Amino acid sequence: MPKLKEIDVNYEQIKELVYQLAFEKKLALINELVMDRSYKEKFYRYTESLLTKYNIPGMNESQLDGFLHS
């Protein structure tokens, strides 16, 4: 795996490799990624930047539920 850091791998190549995985392996990969602490931090930072970028107001759980299901 360290050799991959030296190679320029683009998103399409990664996507094609993931598509070739069996369903259980895809789920295992997703699970491993989301359990990574840095993933959570980056995800929350990204969503906060979307709030600012699109000027989305803060919402409580019921308001958010209504917003997402409308």
C-alpha positions as CSV (number, residue, x, y, z in Angstrom):
1,M,0.0,0.0,0.0
2,P,2.8,2.5,0.6
3,K,3.6,2.4,-3.1
4,L,0.2,3.9,-3.9
5,K,1.3,7.2,-2.2
6,E,4.0,7.5,-4.9
7,I,1.6,6.9,-7.8
8,D,-0.9,9.5,-9.0
9,V,-4.2,7.7,-8.7
10,N,-7.3,9.6,-9.8
11,Y,-10.9,9.3,-8.5
12,E,-12.1,7.4,-11.6
13,Q,-9.4,4.7,-11.0
14,I,-10.4,4.3,-7.4
15,K,-14.1,4.2,-8.2
16,E,-13.5,1.4,-10.8
17,L,-11.5,-0.6,-8.2
18,V,-14.2,-0.2,-5.6
19,Y,-16.9,-1.2,-8.1
20,Q,-15.1,-4.5,-8.6
21,L,-15.3,-5.4,-4.9
22,A,-17.9,-7.8,-3.7
23,F,-20.7,-6.1,-1.8
24,E,-19.5,-7.3,1.6
25,K,-16.0,-5.9,0.9
26,K,-17.5,-2.5,-0.1
27,L,-19.4,-2.4,3.2
28,A,-16.3,-3.3,5.1
29,L,-14.4,-0.5,3.3
30,I,-17.1,2.0,4.0
31,N,-17.3,1.0,7.7
32,E,-13.5,1.3,8.1
33,L,-13.5,4.7,6.5
34,V,-16.3,6.2,8.6
35,M,-14.8,4.8,11.8
36,D,-11.6,6.8,11.2
37,R,-11.6,9.8,13.5
38,S,-10.2,12.1,10.9
39,Y,-13.0,11.2,8.5
40,K,-15.6,12.4,11.0
41,E,-13.7,15.6,11.7
42,K,-13.4,16.3,7.9
43,F,-17.0,15.4,7.3
44,Y,-18.2,17.8,10.0
45,R,-15.9,20.5,8.7
46,Y,-17.2,20.0,5.2
47,T,-20.9,20.1,6.2
48,E,-20.2,23.3,8.3
49,S,-18.6,24.9,5.2
50,L,-21.8,24.0,3.2
51,L,-23.9,25.8,5.8
52,T,-21.8,28.9,5.4
53,K,-21.5,28.7,1.6
54,Y,-25.3,28.3,1.0
55,N,-26.4,30.4,4.0
56,I,-28.4,27.5,5.5
57,P,-29.9,28.4,8.9
58,G,-29.4,26.3,12.0
59,M,-32.2,23.8,12.5
60,N,-33.4,21.6,15.3
61,E,-34.0,17.9,14.6
62,S,-37.7,18.3,13.7
63,Q,-37.0,21.3,11.4
64,L,-34.2,19.4,9.7
65,D,-36.4,16.3,9.3
66,G,-39.1,18.4,7.6
67,F,-36.5,20.1,5.4
68,L,-34.9,16.8,4.3
69,H,-38.3,15.2,3.5
70,S,-39.9,18.1,1.7
